[in-house]
Amino acid sequence: MFSVSRVLFQALSASKGMKRVASRYGLRHERSFARRFVAGESVADAIAVARRIEAAGMTQTLDYLGESVATMAEADLATRAHIGILNQIANADVGRNVSLKLTQVGLTVDRATCVDNLRRILDPAGTHGFFVRIDMEDSRYTQVTLDIFETVWQLGYQNTGVALQSYLPRSVQDARRMNQLGARVRLVKGAYREPGKVAYRSKAQVDAAFVEIMRLLLTEGVSPAIATHDPAMIDATRSFAAEKGIAPDRYEFQMLYGIRRDLQASLASQGCRVRVYVPFGGEWFPYFMRRLGERPANVGFVLRSLLSER
Ligand SMILES: Cc1cc2nc3c(=O)[nH]c(=O)nc-3n(C[C@H](O)[C@H](O)[C@H](O)COP(=O)(O)OP(=O)(O)OC[C@H]3O[C@@H](n4cnc5c(N)ncnc54)[C@H](O)[C@@H]3O)c2cc1C
């Protein structure tokens, strides 16, 4: 699971030089290399992509990229940016669903501030009928993310849900807890490089756990999102739902913008609910590097795009 490429790209994502060069070229034109996975820098770019996705019979969640801010001032800036973005989306005729990371709104700076900032976002989100998904980050933040989620949930913010990663053995229990609360879960395999003592290392184990949690969510959960591009996981979900008589509108598949577009369209045309996760914004570099690390063939795609720009 933790391939050499994942290790390499995680390391490269910390490189300031790489980031500078990539930022200069990545989204420059309509055809620049990062555009395959990132909608653009502005919320207007994201809304334009959202319209195209909806016209194709799917839904979307918009993610204003950013993570690991280092100061209160940066966390405040990101929080204000989110609030402004909610207003812009609310004024556009697209679905109201966003995703965010807690380290973007201050988790690594101060936990109480992070909760306050999250509430500053959830308040207007609630007023405008948004659903807010809290992404799951690396395992240093799993417990605190779930704790903060439960804190805001118990305060009455139920227009929100979390993501759980099947590479973490603990996620089975976490899924049971979320089902008890009636909270919406997005199930993913997990995108970070984790130590062997906290995460499964083999694809077989990660996949088996994915299927186990998928079953828990489909039978006991609320509107689960099965987020994967893996045809085996998608087939397992559809077969299980059919076997248990669970209608296709009781759950949804989610995929990332630019990945397996063929599969997205094919599932939608077969009556499955498909939501596309659309990242946008200036801080796209770590997200982009995680996508490269997942699939080395993406590097060839980037190099070809770069060469064709010259
Ligand atoms: C909507 C959504 C939200 C997510 N949110 C989170 C989150 O909050 N936290 C988190 O840790 N992770 C998140 N992820 C990422 C996830 O954890 C995986 O890293 C990622 O989805 C790849 O795993 P996979 O399930 O697609 O299966 P894999 O077994 O990795 O891949 C299956 C197939 O999908 C295709 N594929 C997968 N990745 C790529 C790629 N980068 N480029 C091209 N093709 C690819 C390939 O055809 C591959 O053979 C999210 C993923 C999705 C779809």
The ligand as an SDF file (V2000), in Angstrom:
LIG
                    3D

 53 58  0  0  0  0  0  0  0  0999 V2000
  -14.3120   11.7690   -2.8490 C   0  0  0  0  0  0  0  0  0  0  0  0
  -13.0450   11.3750   -2.1670 C   0  0  0  0  0  0  0  0  0  0  0  0
  -12.6940   11.9830   -0.9850 C   0  0  0  0  0  0  0  0  0  0  0  0
  -11.5210   11.6080   -0.3320 C   0  0  0  0  0  0  0  0  0  0  0  0
  -11.2510   12.1240    0.9180 N   0  0  0  0  0  0  0  0  0  0  0  0
  -10.1920   11.6460    1.6140 C   0  0  0  0  0  0  0  0  0  0  0  0
   -9.9760   12.0260    2.9730 C   0  0  0  0  0  0  0  0  0  0  0  0
  -10.7360   12.7860    3.5670 O   0  0  0  0  0  0  0  0  0  0  0  0
   -8.8790   11.5200    3.6000 N   0  0  0  0  0  0  0  0  0  0  0  0
   -8.0070   10.6300    2.9890 C   0  0  0  0  0  0  0  0  0  0  0  0
   -7.0520   10.1650    3.6150 O   0  0  0  0  0  0  0  0  0  0  0  0
   -8.2050   10.2780    1.7000 N   0  0  0  0  0  0  0  0  0  0  0  0
   -9.2710   10.7460    1.0090 C   0  0  0  0  0  0  0  0  0  0  0  0
   -9.4640   10.3270   -0.2890 N   0  0  0  0  0  0  0  0  0  0  0  0
   -8.3970    9.5790   -1.0100 C   0  0  0  0  0  0  0  0  0  0  0  0
   -8.4570    8.0930   -0.7460 C   0  0  0  0  0  0  0  0  0  0  0  0
   -8.0960    7.8280    0.5910 O   0  0  0  0  0  0  0  0  0  0  0  0
   -7.5140    7.3250   -1.6810 C   0  0  0  0  0  0  0  0  0  0  0  0
   -6.2120    7.7410   -1.4750 O   0  0  0  0  0  0  0  0  0  0  0  0
   -7.8230    7.4860   -3.1610 C   0  0  0  0  0  0  0  0  0  0  0  0
   -9.1950    7.5450   -3.3960 O   0  0  0  0  0  0  0  0  0  0  0  0
   -7.2530    6.2830   -3.9680 C   0  0  0  0  0  0  0  0  0  0  0  0
   -7.8350    5.0820   -3.5230 O   0  0  0  0  0  0  0  0  0  0  0  0
   -8.9540    4.2690   -4.3100 P   0  0  0  0  0  0  0  0  0  0  0  0
  -10.0380    3.9360   -3.3240 O   0  0  0  0  0  0  0  0  0  0  0  0
   -9.4160    5.0010   -5.4820 O   0  0  0  0  0  0  0  0  0  0  0  0
   -8.3060    2.8630   -4.6430 O   0  0  0  0  0  0  0  0  0  0  0  0
   -6.9100    2.4320   -5.2570 P   0  0  0  0  0  0  0  0  0  0  0  0
   -6.8340    0.9600   -5.0100 O   0  0  0  0  0  0  0  0  0  0  0  0
   -5.8010    3.2900   -4.7580 O   0  0  0  0  0  0  0  0  0  0  0  0
   -7.0970    2.7260   -6.7990 O   0  0  0  0  0  0  0  0  0  0  0  0
   -8.0520    2.0470   -7.5910 C   0  0  0  0  0  0  0  0  0  0  0  0
   -7.9560    2.5380   -9.0300 C   0  0  0  0  0  0  0  0  0  0  0  0
   -8.3740    3.9020   -9.0700 O   0  0  0  0  0  0  0  0  0  0  0  0
   -7.5900    4.6400   -9.9870 C   0  0  0  0  0  0  0  0  0  0  0  0
   -6.8680    5.6910   -9.2390 N   0  0  0  0  0  0  0  0  0  0  0  0
   -6.7390    5.7830   -7.8920 C   0  0  0  0  0  0  0  0  0  0  0  0
   -6.0350    6.8780   -7.5620 N   0  0  0  0  0  0  0  0  0  0  0  0
   -5.7060    7.4790   -8.7210 C   0  0  0  0  0  0  0  0  0  0  0  0
   -4.9750    8.6490   -9.0590 C   0  0  0  0  0  0  0  0  0  0  0  0
   -4.4370    9.4430   -8.1230 N   0  0  0  0  0  0  0  0  0  0  0  0
   -4.8450    8.9680  -10.3690 N   0  0  0  0  0  0  0  0  0  0  0  0
   -5.3760    8.1860  -11.3480 C   0  0  0  0  0  0  0  0  0  0  0  0
   -6.0710    7.0560  -11.0910 N   0  0  0  0  0  0  0  0  0  0  0  0
   -6.2380    6.7090   -9.7980 C   0  0  0  0  0  0  0  0  0  0  0  0
   -6.6650    3.6720  -10.6440 C   0  0  0  0  0  0  0  0  0  0  0  0
   -7.3080    3.1950  -11.8080 O   0  0  0  0  0  0  0  0  0  0  0  0
   -6.5400    2.5780   -9.6020 C   0  0  0  0  0  0  0  0  0  0  0  0
   -6.1850    1.3360  -10.1550 O   0  0  0  0  0  0  0  0  0  0  0  0
  -10.6610   10.6530   -0.9260 C   0  0  0  0  0  0  0  0  0  0  0  0
  -11.0260   10.0350   -2.1250 C   0  0  0  0  0  0  0  0  0  0  0  0
  -12.1980   10.3520   -2.7380 C   0  0  0  0  0  0  0  0  0  0  0  0
  -12.5820    9.6320   -3.9860 C   0  0  0  0  0  0  0  0  0  0  0  0
  1  2  1  0
  2  3  1  0
  2 52  2  0
  3  4  2  0
  4  5  1  0
  4 50  1  0
  5  6  2  0
  6  7  1  0
  6 13  1  0
  7  8  2  0
  7  9  1  0
  9 10  1  0
 10 11  2  0
 10 12  1  0
 12 13  2  0
 13 14  1  0
 14 15  1  0
 14 50  1  0
 15 16  1  0
 16 17  1  0
 16 18  1  0
 18 19  1  0
 18 20  1  0
 20 21  1  0
 20 22  1  0
 22 23  1  0
 23 24  1  0
 24 25  2  0
 24 26  1  0
 24 27  1  0
 27 28  1  0
 28 29  2  0
 28 30  1  0
 28 31  1  0
 31 32  1  0
 32 33  1  0
 33 34  1  0
 33 48  1  0
 34 35  1  0
 35 36  1  0
 35 46  1  0
 36 37  1  0
 36 45  1  0
 37 38  2  0
 38 39  1  0
 39 40  1  0
 39 45  2  0
 40 41  1  0
 40 42  2  0
 42 43  1  0
 43 44  2  0
 44 45  1  0
 46 47  1  0
 46 48  1  0
 48 49  1  0
 50 51  2  0
 51 52  1  0
 52 53  1  0
M  END
$$$$
